[in-house]
């Protein structure tokens, strides 16, 4: 069985080498979809009976590990030294420094890397992260899929 939970957050970024407008500082209303697979739990009397995972637990883990960290932050590539220096000059600014350029593709892969161990078989029902889909806009998204992650 597969289940999916969607969460949203706001963040800024820039793609420093982009040939068009994305090289400028800007922000998005991102949507993050987490798809998990596992056996449906069959345990009478258990609060998760009939579920792969409680959707509230899916949300709580994603919020703690990714959403609350990235929400209202500027996601900056470590190699974008001018922007990193600027952001670090503002005391208390919420900045997340990444080892990759913050494209939708790289952010989806990073979210997958962070979340994968957090969901792994926590209910004893072969639970595992299958996909992280990150919407940068309503019409543009990237999928990080288990079979394709290194």
Buried (B, 14 or more C-beta within 10 A) or exposed (E): EEBEBBBEBEBBBBBBEEEEEBEEEEEBEBBBBBBBBBEEBEEEEEEBEEBBBBEEBBBEBBBEBBBEBBBEBBBBBEEBEEBBEBBEEEEEEBBBEBEBBBBBBBBBBBBBBBBBEBBEEEBEBEBBBBBBBBBBEEEEBBBBBBEEEE
